[in-house]
Amino acid sequence: MCFDRTPLTKPIPDEDIENNIKTSALFEKAFEYPCHTQSVERMIRLVSEASGKVFGQDARDGYVKAKLDSRTQLPEFETKSQYVPEKK
């Protein structure tokens, strides 16, 4: 049976992975990388949204890049009073 390798384990040889599984050293190393941060959750949501709106890997990639680019063009506010328009 053949499985695709994850980006985290691609550079690690198969023998090292097998040895690390036996000694559980791989699990200790895996916790060194942040994988459940708020930014990761945001990107998962964005990629999920893109896969529902467009078809194909290139289109999904373009959708995500365009969305991220549009976010950088939005103004940044430091306080809520700057964000909420003043009432007349």
Summary of the structure (lengths in Angstrom):
residues: 88
radius of gyration: 20.4
end to end distance: 67.8
largest distance: 69.6
contacts: 137
relative contact order: 0.06
helix: 59%
strand: 0%
